[in-house]
Amino acid sequence: MAEAEDFARGAGCRVMDLRVISPRAAQLLPFYLRLGYRETGTRPIPAELASKVPTHYVVMFKPLK
């Protein structure tokens, strides 16, 4: 994550966004929260992506300083 954030900073980005699929949220959200990301809401999974279980994206962001 640090290298991806450094790359984004070097490209002039000021914010890093990511999406977590809801079935993995319990495992992944605490990890990203510790890295300084914050939840900003949810988004639906595109209809063309088949899923065997109900799912959505949890959207997160982190300002890059």
CHARMM internal coordinates of N, CA and C (Angstrom, degrees):
IC EDIT
DIST 1 N 1 CA 1.4360
DIST 1 CA 1 C 1.5215
ANGL 1 N 1 CA 1 C 110.08
DIST 1 C 2 N 1.3160
ANGL 1 CA 1 C 2 N 117.52
DIHE 1 N 1 CA 1 C 2 N -40.51
DIST 2 N 2 CA 1.4606
ANGL 1 C 2 N 2 CA 120.01
DIHE 1 CA 1 C 2 N 2 CA -178.69
DIST 2 CA 2 C 1.5237
ANGL 2 N 2 CA 2 C 110.67
DIHE 1 C 2 N 2 CA 2 C -61.00
DIST 2 C 3 N 1.3298
ANGL 2 CA 2 C 3 N 117.16
DIHE 2 N 2 CA 2 C 3 N -41.86
DIST 3 N 3 CA 1.4665
ANGL 2 C 3 N 3 CA 119.54
DIHE 2 CA 2 C 3 N 3 CA 179.39
DIST 3 CA 3 C 1.5193
ANGL 3 N 3 CA 3 C 111.54
DIHE 2 C 3 N 3 CA 3 C -66.98
DIST 3 C 4 N 1.3288
ANGL 3 CA 3 C 4 N 117.65
DIHE 3 N 3 CA 3 C 4 N -39.70
DIST 4 N 4 CA 1.4661
ANGL 3 C 4 N 4 CA 120.48
DIHE 3 CA 3 C 4 N 4 CA 177.63
DIST 4 CA 4 C 1.5265
ANGL 4 N 4 CA 4 C 110.46
DIHE 3 C 4 N 4 CA 4 C -64.14
DIST 4 C 5 N 1.3197
ANGL 4 CA 4 C 5 N 117.30
DIHE 4 N 4 CA 4 C 5 N -41.76
DIST 5 N 5 CA 1.4636
ANGL 4 C 5 N 5 CA 121.04
DIHE 4 CA 4 C 5 N 5 CA 178.26
DIST 5 CA 5 C 1.5253
ANGL 5 N 5 CA 5 C 110.98
DIHE 4 C 5 N 5 CA 5 C -65.67
DIST 5 C 6 N 1.3431
ANGL 5 CA 5 C 6 N 117.52
DIHE 5 N 5 CA 5 C 6 N -41.42
DIST 6 N 6 CA 1.4646
ANGL 5 C 6 N 6 CA 120.80
DIHE 5 CA 5 C 6 N 6 CA 177.29
DIST 6 CA 6 C 1.5269
ANGL 6 N 6 CA 6 C 111.02
DIHE 5 C 6 N 6 CA 6 C -62.99
DIST 6 C 7 N 1.3267
ANGL 6 CA 6 C 7 N 116.93
DIHE 6 N 6 CA 6 C 7 N -41.21
DIST 7 N 7 CA 1.4613
ANGL 6 C 7 N 7 CA 121.18
DIHE 6 CA 6 C 7 N 7 CA 177.64
DIST 7 CA 7 C 1.5259
ANGL 7 N 7 CA 7 C 110.23
DIHE 6 C 7 N 7 CA 7 C -60.54
DIST 7 C 8 N 1.3352
ANGL 7 CA 7 C 8 N 116.23
DIHE 7 N 7 CA 7 C 8 N -45.66
DIST 8 N 8 CA 1.4637
ANGL 7 C 8 N 8 CA 120.58
DIHE 7 CA 7 C 8 N 8 CA -179.94
DIST 8 CA 8 C 1.5270
ANGL 8 N 8 CA 8 C 110.79
DIHE 7 C 8 N 8 CA 8 C -63.24
DIST 8 C 9 N 1.3285
ANGL 8 CA 8 C 9 N 117.33
DIHE 8 N 8 CA 8 C 9 N -42.64
DIST 9 N 9 CA 1.4685
ANGL 8 C 9 N 9 CA 120.76
DIHE 8 CA 8 C 9 N 9 CA 176.88
DIST 9 CA 9 C 1.5259
ANGL 9 N 9 CA 9 C 110.42
DIHE 8 C 9 N 9 CA 9 C -58.66
DIST 9 C 10 N 1.3333
ANGL 9 CA 9 C 10 N 115.90
DIHE 9 N 9 CA 9 C 10 N -45.38
DIST 10 N 10 CA 1.4567
ANGL 9 C 10 N 10 CA 121.15
DIHE 9 CA 9 C 10 N 10 CA -179.87
DIST 10 CA 10 C 1.5134
ANGL 10 N 10 CA 10 C 112.87
DIHE 9 C 10 N 10 CA 10 C -62.41
DIST 10 C 11 N 1.3273
ANGL 10 CA 10 C 11 N 116.73
DIHE 10 N 10 CA 10 C 11 N -26.94
DIST 11 N 11 CA 1.4651
ANGL 10 C 11 N 11 CA 121.87
DIHE 10 CA 10 C 11 N 11 CA 178.43
DIST 11 CA 11 C 1.5278
ANGL 11 N 11 CA 11 C 111.29
DIHE 10 C 11 N 11 CA 11 C -86.75
DIST 11 C 12 N 1.3398
ANGL 11 CA 11 C 12 N 116.80
DIHE 11 N 11 CA 11 C 12 N 2.05
DIST 12 N 12 CA 1.4544
ANGL 11 C 12 N 12 CA 120.49
DIHE 11 CA 11 C 12 N 12 CA 177.97
DIST 12 CA 12 C 1.5122
ANGL 12 N 12 CA 12 C 115.45
DIHE 11 C 12 N 12 CA 12 C 90.37
DIST 12 C 13 N 1.3129
ANGL 12 CA 12 C 13 N 117.67
DIHE 12 N 12 CA 12 C 13 N 9.39
DIST 13 N 13 CA 1.4709
ANGL 12 C 13 N 13 CA 120.57
DIHE 12 CA 12 C 13 N 13 CA 179.21
DIST 13 CA 13 C 1.5220
ANGL 13 N 13 CA 13 C 109.60
DIHE 12 C 13 N 13 CA 13 C -75.77
DIST 13 C 14 N 1.3119
ANGL 13 CA 13 C 14 N 115.23
DIHE 13 N 13 CA 13 C 14 N 144.60
DIST 14 N 14 CA 1.4643
ANGL 13 C 14 N 14 CA 120.39
DIHE 13 CA 13 C 14 N 14 CA 179.30
DIST 14 CA 14 C 1.5224
ANGL 14 N 14 CA 14 C 112.57
DIHE 13 C 14 N 14 CA 14 C -109.32
DIST 14 C 15 N 1.3456
ANGL 14 CA 14 C 15 N 116.92
DIHE 14 N 14 CA 14 C 15 N -11.74
DIST 15 N 15 CA 1.4662
ANGL 14 C 15 N 15 CA 121.78
DIHE 14 CA 14 C 15 N 15 CA -178.05
DIST 15 CA 15 C 1.5259
ANGL 15 N 15 CA 15 C 108.71
DIHE 14 C 15 N 15 CA 15 C -140.74
DIST 15 C 16 N 1.3160
ANGL 15 CA 15 C 16 N 115.97
DIHE 15 N 15 CA 15 C 16 N 143.61
DIST 16 N 16 CA 1.4604
ANGL 15 C 16 N 16 CA 122.02
DIHE 15 CA 15 C 16 N 16 CA 174.61
DIST 16 CA 16 C 1.5168
ANGL 16 N 16 CA 16 C 107.18
DIHE 15 C 16 N 16 CA 16 C -112.46
DIST 16 C 17 N 1.3236
ANGL 16 CA 16 C 17 N 117.18
DIHE 16 N 16 CA 16 C 17 N 126.50
DIST 17 N 17 CA 1.4640
ANGL 16 C 17 N 17 CA 123.01
DIHE 16 CA 16 C 17 N 17 CA 176.78
DIST 17 CA 17 C 1.5172
ANGL 17 N 17 CA 17 C 109.26
DIHE 16 C 17 N 17 CA 17 C -110.33
DIST 17 C 18 N 1.3132
ANGL 17 CA 17 C 18 N 116.14
DIHE 17 N 17 CA 17 C 18 N 149.34
DIST 18 N 18 CA 1.4552
ANGL 17 C 18 N 18 CA 120.04
DIHE 17 CA 17 C 18 N 18 CA 172.26
DIST 18 CA 18 C 1.5159
ANGL 18 N 18 CA 18 C 109.74
DIHE 17 C 18 N 18 CA 18 C -149.93
DIST 18 C 19 N 1.3174
ANGL 18 CA 18 C 19 N 114.82
DIHE 18 N 18 CA 18 C 19 N 161.35
DIST 19 N 19 CA 1.4652
ANGL 18 C 19 N 19 CA 122.06
DIHE 18 CA 18 C 19 N 19 CA 178.11
DIST 19 CA 19 C 1.5138
ANGL 19 N 19 CA 19 C 109.05
DIHE 18 C 19 N 19 CA 19 C -126.88
DIST 19 C 20 N 1.3068
ANGL 19 CA 19 C 20 N 115.20
DIHE 19 N 19 CA 19 C 20 N 135.98
DIST 20 N 20 CA 1.4592
ANGL 19 C 20 N 20 CA 122.79
DIHE 19 CA 19 C 20 N 20 CA 176.91
DIST 20 CA 20 C 1.5142
ANGL 20 N 20 CA 20 C 106.70
DIHE 19 C 20 N 20 CA 20 C -115.70
DIST 20 C 21 N 1.3406
ANGL 20 CA 20 C 21 N 117.61
DIHE 20 N 20 CA 20 C 21 N 133.58
DIST 21 N 21 CA 1.4610
ANGL 20 C 21 N 21 CA 118.57
DIHE 20 CA 20 C 21 N 21 CA 176.68
DIST 21 CA 21 C 1.5279
ANGL 21 N 21 CA 21 C 108.48
DIHE 20 C 21 N 21 CA 21 C -76.11
DIST 21 C 22 N 1.3147
ANGL 21 CA 21 C 22 N 115.25
DIHE 21 N 21 CA 21 C 22 N 138.62
DIST 22 N 22 CA 1.4625
ANGL 21 C 22 N 22 CA 120.60
DIHE 21 CA 21 C 22 N 22 CA -170.67
DIST 22 CA 22 C 1.5307
ANGL 22 N 22 CA 22 C 114.70
DIHE 21 C 22 N 22 CA 22 C -55.81
DIST 22 C 23 N 1.3455
ANGL 22 CA 22 C 23 N 120.93
DIHE 22 N 22 CA 22 C 23 N -36.26
DIST 23 N 23 CA 1.4686
ANGL 22 C 23 N 23 CA 117.98
DIHE 22 CA 22 C 23 N 23 CA 178.37
DIST 23 CA 23 C 1.5357
ANGL 23 N 23 CA 23 C 113.55
DIHE 22 C 23 N 23 CA 23 C -62.40
DIST 23 C 24 N 1.3188
ANGL 23 CA 23 C 24 N 118.65
DIHE 23 N 23 CA 23 C 24 N -20.44
DIST 24 N 24 CA 1.4696
ANGL 23 C 24 N 24 CA 122.46
DIHE 23 CA 23 C 24 N 24 CA 179.06
DIST 24 CA 24 C 1.5203
ANGL 24 N 24 CA 24 C 112.90
DIHE 23 C 24 N 24 CA 24 C -100.33
DIST 24 C 25 N 1.3336
ANGL 24 CA 24 C 25 N 117.35
DIHE 24 N 24 CA 24 C 25 N 0.19
DIST 25 N 25 CA 1.4589
ANGL 24 C 25 N 25 CA 121.39
DIHE 24 CA 24 C 25 N 25 CA -173.47
DIST 25 CA 25 C 1.5357
ANGL 25 N 25 CA 25 C 112.44
DIHE 24 C 25 N 25 CA 25 C -58.93
DIST 25 C 26 N 1.3044
ANGL 25 CA 25 C 26 N 118.46
DIHE 25 N 25 CA 25 C 26 N -42.09
DIST 26 N 26 CA 1.4674
ANGL 25 C 26 N 26 CA 120.36
DIHE 25 CA 25 C 26 N 26 CA -177.45
DIST 26 CA 26 C 1.5253
ANGL 26 N 26 CA 26 C 111.64
DIHE 25 C 26 N 26 CA 26 C -59.14
DIST 26 C 27 N 1.3266
ANGL 26 CA 26 C 27 N 117.28
DIHE 26 N 26 CA 26 C 27 N -36.12
DIST 27 N 27 CA 1.4639
ANGL 26 C 27 N 27 CA 120.28
DIHE 26 CA 26 C 27 N 27 CA -179.86
DIST 27 CA 27 C 1.5297
ANGL 27 N 27 CA 27 C 112.15
DIHE 26 C 27 N 27 CA 27 C -84.24
DIST 27 C 28 N 1.3327
ANGL 27 CA 27 C 28 N 117.69
DIHE 27 N 27 CA 27 C 28 N -38.71
DIST 28 N 28 CA 1.4606
ANGL 27 C 28 N 28 CA 120.54
DIHE 27 CA 27 C 28 N 28 CA -170.18
DIST 28 CA 28 C 1.5232
ANGL 28 N 28 CA 28 C 115.53
DIHE 27 C 28 N 28 CA 28 C -91.08
DIST 28 C 29 N 1.3264
ANGL 28 CA 28 C 29 N 118.48
DIHE 28 N 28 CA 28 C 29 N -33.61
DIST 29 N 29 CA 1.4640
ANGL 28 C 29 N 29 CA 119.17
DIHE 28 CA 28 C 29 N 29 CA -177.15
DIST 29 CA 29 C 1.5248
ANGL 29 N 29 CA 29 C 112.59
DIHE 28 C 29 N 29 CA 29 C -58.67
DIST 29 C 30 N 1.3335
ANGL 29 CA 29 C 30 N 120.86
DIHE 29 N 29 CA 29 C 30 N -45.18
DIST 30 N 30 CA 1.4765
ANGL 29 C 30 N 30 CA 119.30
DIHE 29 CA 29 C 30 N 30 CA 178.67
DIST 30 CA 30 C 1.5325
ANGL 30 N 30 CA 30 C 112.29
DIHE 29 C 30 N 30 CA 30 C -58.84
DIST 30 C 31 N 1.3246
ANGL 30 CA 30 C 31 N 117.29
DIHE 30 N 30 CA 30 C 31 N -37.71
DIST 31 N 31 CA 1.4673
ANGL 30 C 31 N 31 CA 121.46
DIHE 30 CA 30 C 31 N 31 CA 178.23
DIST 31 CA 31 C 1.5257
ANGL 31 N 31 CA 31 C 110.70
DIHE 30 C 31 N 31 CA 31 C -61.71
DIST 31 C 32 N 1.3325
ANGL 31 CA 31 C 32 N 116.86
DIHE 31 N 31 CA 31 C 32 N -51.42
DIST 32 N 32 CA 1.4659
ANGL 31 C 32 N 32 CA 120.17
DIHE 31 CA 31 C 32 N 32 CA -178.40
DIST 32 CA 32 C 1.5273
ANGL 32 N 32 CA 32 C 112.19
DIHE 31 C 32 N 32 CA 32 C -68.35
DIST 32 C 33 N 1.3218
ANGL 32 CA 32 C 33 N 117.69
DIHE 32 N 32 CA 32 C 33 N -34.03
DIST 33 N 33 CA 1.4665
ANGL 32 C 33 N 33 CA 120.25
DIHE 32 CA 32 C 33 N 33 CA 175.99
DIST 33 CA 33 C 1.5302
ANGL 33 N 33 CA 33 C 110.76
DIHE 32 C 33 N 33 CA 33 C -61.93
DIST 33 C 34 N 1.3308
ANGL 33 CA 33 C 34 N 117.22
DIHE 33 N 33 CA 33 C 34 N -40.30
DIST 34 N 34 CA 1.4719
ANGL 33 C 34 N 34 CA 120.80
DIHE 33 CA 33 C 34 N 34 CA 177.66
DIST 34 CA 34 C 1.5301
ANGL 34 N 34 CA 34 C 111.59
DIHE 33 C 34 N 34 CA 34 C -64.05
DIST 34 C 35 N 1.3376
ANGL 34 CA 34 C 35 N 116.87
DIHE 34 N 34 CA 34 C 35 N -27.76
DIST 35 N 35 CA 1.4646
ANGL 34 C 35 N 35 CA 120.89
DIHE 34 CA 34 C 35 N 35 CA 179.02
DIST 35 CA 35 C 1.5289
ANGL 35 N 35 CA 35 C 112.51
DIHE 34 C 35 N 35 CA 35 C -83.47
DIST 35 C 36 N 1.3335
ANGL 35 CA 35 C 36 N 116.97
DIHE 35 N 35 CA 35 C 36 N -0.16
DIST 36 N 36 CA 1.4536
ANGL 35 C 36 N 36 CA 120.23
DIHE 35 CA 35 C 36 N 36 CA 177.09
DIST 36 CA 36 C 1.5185
ANGL 36 N 36 CA 36 C 115.26
DIHE 35 C 36 N 36 CA 36 C 99.96
DIST 36 C 37 N 1.3241
ANGL 36 CA 36 C 37 N 117.84
DIHE 36 N 36 CA 36 C 37 N 4.53
DIST 37 N 37 CA 1.4684
ANGL 36 C 37 N 37 CA 120.86
DIHE 36 CA 36 C 37 N 37 CA 176.86
DIST 37 CA 37 C 1.5232
ANGL 37 N 37 CA 37 C 109.72
DIHE 36 C 37 N 37 CA 37 C -78.97
DIST 37 C 38 N 1.3207
ANGL 37 CA 37 C 38 N 115.69
DIHE 37 N 37 CA 37 C 38 N 153.09
DIST 38 N 38 CA 1.4671
ANGL 37 C 38 N 38 CA 122.08
DIHE 37 CA 37 C 38 N 38 CA 178.53
DIST 38 CA 38 C 1.5172
ANGL 38 N 38 CA 38 C 109.24
DIHE 37 C 38 N 38 CA 38 C -129.83
DIST 38 C 39 N 1.3240
ANGL 38 CA 38 C 39 N 115.07
DIHE 38 N 38 CA 38 C 39 N 144.26
DIST 39 N 39 CA 1.4727
ANGL 38 C 39 N 39 CA 119.75
DIHE 38 CA 38 C 39 N 39 CA 176.95
DIST 39 CA 39 C 1.5221
ANGL 39 N 39 CA 39 C 109.81
DIHE 38 C 39 N 39 CA 39 C -71.94
DIST 39 C 40 N 1.3337
ANGL 39 CA 39 C 40 N 115.49
DIHE 39 N 39 CA 39 C 40 N 138.84
DIST 40 N 40 CA 1.4583
ANGL 39 C 40 N 40 CA 119.81
DIHE 39 CA 39 C 40 N 40 CA 177.43
DIST 40 CA 40 C 1.5181
ANGL 40 N 40 CA 40 C 112.08
DIHE 39 C 40 N 40 CA 40 C -120.74
DIST 40 C 41 N 1.3245
ANGL 40 CA 40 C 41 N 117.67
DIHE 40 N 40 CA 40 C 41 N -4.14
DIST 41 N 41 CA 1.4587
ANGL 40 C 41 N 41 CA 120.01
DIHE 40 CA 40 C 41 N 41 CA 178.68
DIST 41 CA 41 C 1.5122
ANGL 41 N 41 CA 41 C 111.82
DIHE 40 C 41 N 41 CA 41 C 145.10
DIST 41 C 42 N 1.3124
ANGL 41 CA 41 C 42 N 114.63
DIHE 41 N 41 CA 41 C 42 N -161.26
DIST 42 N 42 CA 1.4605
ANGL 41 C 42 N 42 CA 120.90
DIHE 41 CA 41 C 42 N 42 CA 179.67
DIST 42 CA 42 C 1.5238
ANGL 42 N 42 CA 42 C 109.18
DIHE 41 C 42 N 42 CA 42 C -130.68
DIST 42 C 43 N 1.3131
ANGL 42 CA 42 C 43 N 115.14
DIHE 42 N 42 CA 42 C 43 N 160.98
DIST 43 N 43 CA 1.4623
ANGL 42 C 43 N 43 CA 122.31
DIHE 42 CA 42 C 43 N 43 CA 176.62
DIST 43 CA 43 C 1.5236
ANGL 43 N 43 CA 43 C 107.38
DIHE 42 C 43 N 43 CA 43 C -141.43
DIST 43 C 44 N 1.3197
ANGL 43 CA 43 C 44 N 117.23
DIHE 43 N 43 CA 43 C 44 N 148.31
DIST 44 N 44 CA 1.4627
ANGL 43 C 44 N 44 CA 119.03
DIHE 43 CA 43 C 44 N 44 CA 176.51
DIST 44 CA 44 C 1.5284
ANGL 44 N 44 CA 44 C 111.13
DIHE 43 C 44 N 44 CA 44 C -72.03
DIST 44 C 45 N 1.2983
ANGL 44 CA 44 C 45 N 115.09
DIHE 44 N 44 CA 44 C 45 N 152.89
DIST 45 N 45 CA 1.4641
ANGL 44 C 45 N 45 CA 121.43
DIHE 44 CA 44 C 45 N 45 CA 171.66
DIST 45 CA 45 C 1.5307
ANGL 45 N 45 CA 45 C 107.00
DIHE 44 C 45 N 45 CA 45 C -75.83
DIST 45 C 46 N 1.3246
ANGL 45 CA 45 C 46 N 119.18
DIHE 45 N 45 CA 45 C 46 N 136.29
DIST 46 N 46 CA 1.4709
ANGL 45 C 46 N 46 CA 119.57
DIHE 45 CA 45 C 46 N 46 CA 177.89
DIST 46 CA 46 C 1.5316
ANGL 46 N 46 CA 46 C 111.57
DIHE 45 C 46 N 46 CA 46 C -56.08
DIST 46 C 47 N 1.3160
ANGL 46 CA 46 C 47 N 115.94
DIHE 46 N 46 CA 46 C 47 N 139.92
DIST 47 N 47 CA 1.4631
ANGL 46 C 47 N 47 CA 121.82
DIHE 46 CA 46 C 47 N 47 CA -176.25
DIST 47 CA 47 C 1.5191
ANGL 47 N 47 CA 47 C 112.32
DIHE 46 C 47 N 47 CA 47 C -57.54
DIST 47 C 48 N 1.3338
ANGL 47 CA 47 C 48 N 117.56
DIHE 47 N 47 CA 47 C 48 N -30.11
DIST 48 N 48 CA 1.4709
ANGL 47 C 48 N 48 CA 119.36
DIHE 47 CA 47 C 48 N 48 CA -177.56
DIST 48 CA 48 C 1.5303
ANGL 48 N 48 CA 48 C 113.26
DIHE 47 C 48 N 48 CA 48 C -75.07
DIST 48 C 49 N 1.3229
ANGL 48 CA 48 C 49 N 117.43
DIHE 48 N 48 CA 48 C 49 N -8.75
DIST 49 N 49 CA 1.4640
ANGL 48 C 49 N 49 CA 120.73
DIHE 48 CA 48 C 49 N 49 CA 174.99
DIST 49 CA 49 C 1.5240
ANGL 49 N 49 CA 49 C 108.78
DIHE 48 C 49 N 49 CA 49 C -94.33
DIST 49 C 50 N 1.2934
ANGL 49 CA 49 C 50 N 115.58
DIHE 49 N 49 CA 49 C 50 N 108.65
DIST 50 N 50 CA 1.4627
ANGL 49 C 50 N 50 CA 120.81
DIHE 49 CA 49 C 50 N 50 CA -177.83
DIST 50 CA 50 C 1.5293
ANGL 50 N 50 CA 50 C 110.35
DIHE 49 C 50 N 50 CA 50 C -70.86
DIST 50 C 51 N 1.3229
ANGL 50 CA 50 C 51 N 116.34
DIHE 50 N 50 CA 50 C 51 N 139.29
DIST 51 N 51 CA 1.4546
ANGL 50 C 51 N 51 CA 122.25
DIHE 50 CA 50 C 51 N 51 CA 177.19
DIST 51 CA 51 C 1.5191
ANGL 51 N 51 CA 51 C 108.98
DIHE 50 C 51 N 51 CA 51 C -137.18
DIST 51 C 52 N 1.3202
ANGL 51 CA 51 C 52 N 116.04
DIHE 51 N 51 CA 51 C 52 N 137.16
DIST 52 N 52 CA 1.4619
ANGL 51 C 52 N 52 CA 120.29
DIHE 51 CA 51 C 52 N 52 CA 179.89
DIST 52 CA 52 C 1.5203
ANGL 52 N 52 CA 52 C 112.46
DIHE 51 C 52 N 52 CA 52 C -82.88
DIST 52 C 53 N 1.3176
ANGL 52 CA 52 C 53 N 116.76
DIHE 52 N 52 CA 52 C 53 N -15.40
DIST 53 N 53 CA 1.4607
ANGL 52 C 53 N 53 CA 121.65
DIHE 52 CA 52 C 53 N 53 CA 178.28
DIST 53 CA 53 C 1.5250
ANGL 53 N 53 CA 53 C 108.41
DIHE 52 C 53 N 53 CA 53 C -127.89
DIST 53 C 54 N 1.3217
ANGL 53 CA 53 C 54 N 118.34
DIHE 53 N 53 CA 53 C 54 N 152.62
DIST 54 N 54 CA 1.4652
ANGL 53 C 54 N 54 CA 119.47
DIHE 53 CA 53 C 54 N 54 CA 176.50
DIST 54 CA 54 C 1.5364
ANGL 54 N 54 CA 54 C 109.30
DIHE 53 C 54 N 54 CA 54 C -59.69
DIST 54 C 55 N 1.2963
ANGL 54 CA 54 C 55 N 116.00
DIHE 54 N 54 CA 54 C 55 N 132.42
DIST 55 N 55 CA 1.4611
ANGL 54 C 55 N 55 CA 119.58
DIHE 54 CA 54 C 55 N 55 CA -177.54
DIST 55 CA 55 C 1.5248
ANGL 55 N 55 CA 55 C 111.10
DIHE 54 C 55 N 55 CA 55 C -151.42
DIST 55 C 56 N 1.3116
ANGL 55 CA 55 C 56 N 115.08
DIHE 55 N 55 CA 55 C 56 N 159.72
DIST 56 N 56 CA 1.4629
ANGL 55 C 56 N 56 CA 123.02
DIHE 55 CA 55 C 56 N 56 CA 175.32
DIST 56 CA 56 C 1.5214
ANGL 56 N 56 CA 56 C 106.92
DIHE 55 C 56 N 56 CA 56 C -151.69
DIST 56 C 57 N 1.3228
ANGL 56 CA 56 C 57 N 117.06
DIHE 56 N 56 CA 56 C 57 N 170.35
DIST 57 N 57 CA 1.4574
ANGL 56 C 57 N 57 CA 121.34
DIHE 56 CA 56 C 57 N 57 CA 174.83
DIST 57 CA 57 C 1.5206
ANGL 57 N 57 CA 57 C 109.87
DIHE 56 C 57 N 57 CA 57 C -90.19
DIST 57 C 58 N 1.3102
ANGL 57 CA 57 C 58 N 116.28
DIHE 57 N 57 CA 57 C 58 N 142.58
DIST 58 N 58 CA 1.4527
ANGL 57 C 58 N 58 CA 122.97
DIHE 57 CA 57 C 58 N 58 CA 165.17
DIST 58 CA 58 C 1.5260
ANGL 58 N 58 CA 58 C 104.47
DIHE 57 C 58 N 58 CA 58 C -102.06
DIST 58 C 59 N 1.3151
ANGL 58 CA 58 C 59 N 116.93
DIHE 58 N 58 CA 58 C 59 N 120.85
DIST 59 N 59 CA 1.4565
ANGL 58 C 59 N 59 CA 122.03
DIHE 58 CA 58 C 59 N 59 CA -175.49
DIST 59 CA 59 C 1.5258
ANGL 59 N 59 CA 59 C 109.79
DIHE 58 C 59 N 59 CA 59 C -95.88
DIST 59 C 60 N 1.3365
ANGL 59 CA 59 C 60 N 115.39
DIHE 59 N 59 CA 59 C 60 N 134.90
DIST 60 N 60 CA 1.4619
ANGL 59 C 60 N 60 CA 121.41
DIHE 59 CA 59 C 60 N 60 CA -178.58
DIST 60 CA 60 C 1.5193
ANGL 60 N 60 CA 60 C 109.10
DIHE 59 C 60 N 60 CA 60 C -132.50
DIST 60 C 61 N 1.3324
ANGL 60 CA 60 C 61 N 116.94
DIHE 60 N 60 CA 60 C 61 N 158.83
DIST 61 N 61 CA 1.4531
ANGL 60 C 61 N 61 CA 121.18
DIHE 60 CA 60 C 61 N 61 CA 175.53
DIST 61 CA 61 C 1.5197
ANGL 61 N 61 CA 61 C 110.43
DIHE 60 C 61 N 61 CA 61 C -146.45
DIST 61 C 62 N 1.3275
ANGL 61 CA 61 C 62 N 114.03
DIHE 61 N 61 CA 61 C 62 N 161.77
DIST 62 N 62 CA 1.4650
ANGL 61 C 62 N 62 CA 121.23
DIHE 61 CA 61 C 62 N 62 CA 175.99
DIST 62 CA 62 C 1.5144
ANGL 62 N 62 CA 62 C 107.71
DIHE 61 C 62 N 62 CA 62 C -146.27
DIST 62 C 63 N 1.3239
ANGL 62 CA 62 C 63 N 117.83
DIHE 62 N 62 CA 62 C 63 N 127.11
DIST 63 N 63 CA 1.4700
ANGL 62 C 63 N 63 CA 118.83
DIHE 62 CA 62 C 63 N 63 CA 173.57
DIST 63 CA 63 C 1.5324
ANGL 63 N 63 CA 63 C 109.16
DIHE 62 C 63 N 63 CA 63 C -67.77
DIST 63 C 64 N 1.3091
ANGL 63 CA 63 C 64 N 117.25
DIHE 63 N 63 CA 63 C 64 N 138.62
DIST 64 N 64 CA 1.4493
ANGL 63 C 64 N 64 CA 121.94
DIHE 63 CA 63 C 64 N 64 CA 176.42
DIST 64 CA 64 C 1.5202
ANGL 64 N 64 CA 64 C 108.15
DIHE 63 C 64 N 64 CA 64 C -98.84
DIST 64 C 65 N 1.3045
ANGL 64 CA 64 C 65 N 116.76
DIHE 64 N 64 CA 64 C 65 N 123.37
DIST 65 N 65 CA 1.4685
ANGL 64 C 65 N 65 CA 121.37
DIHE 64 CA 64 C 65 N 65 CA -177.35
DIST 65 CA 65 C 1.4984
ANGL 65 N 65 CA 65 C 110.77
DIHE 64 C 65 N 65 CA 65 C -103.52
END
COOR INIT
IC SEED 1 N 1 CA 1 C
IC BUILD
